[in-house]
Amino acid sequence: MLSPWGRVTGGHVNPAREFGPAVFAGDLSLLPVYLLAPPMGALPATAVIRRVG
C-alpha cells in the first residue's frame, strides 16, 4: 500500500519524491522498498544489456 503522500506527490512514480513526504508523515515503513527497488532492478538489467549489446 502506498502512503497517502505518495499519491499527492508522485512518490509512487519517482522514489526521490517519496522520501520527504515519508519522513514528514513519519511513515518510513515502505521507504526501504523505494530506495532498494531501483538498484535491484537496474543490476539485472545492466547484466542483460551487457550480454546482448
N, C-alpha and C positions, 0 to 999 in steps of 0.2 A: 504494500500500500504506500502510495506517495504521501509525503507530508502535504498538508493543505497549502503550505507556502510554495511548494514546487509547481502547483498548477498556476499560481498567480505570477511567479517569477520566471517560469520557463525552466526550472531546475530539472524537470523530467527530460528535457532535451539537451541541456548543457550542464554537466556536473559542476562546473565552476559557479554557476548561478544558484546551485542548491546549498553551497557551503555557508554563505552569510545568513540566509533565512533559517537554516537548520540550527545554527548557533544562536541566532536571535530568538527562535522559538523554544530553544532548549531541548529539542528533539534530535539527538545525534545518533539514534538507533540505526538509521539507514545510511549514514554518512560513509561508513567503510565501503558499502556497495558502490556508491557514487565515485569514490576515489580509486577503488581497485578494479572495477569492471573495465574501464577503458584500456589500461595497460594489459590486462589479462586477455582482452580481445585483440589488441594490437600485436602482441608477441606471436601468436599462431599465424595471424595474417601476414606478418613480416616473413615468417619462415616459408609460407606458401608462395608469396611473391618472389622471394629469392630463388626458390626451386623452379618456378615457372618461367621467370624472366631471365 
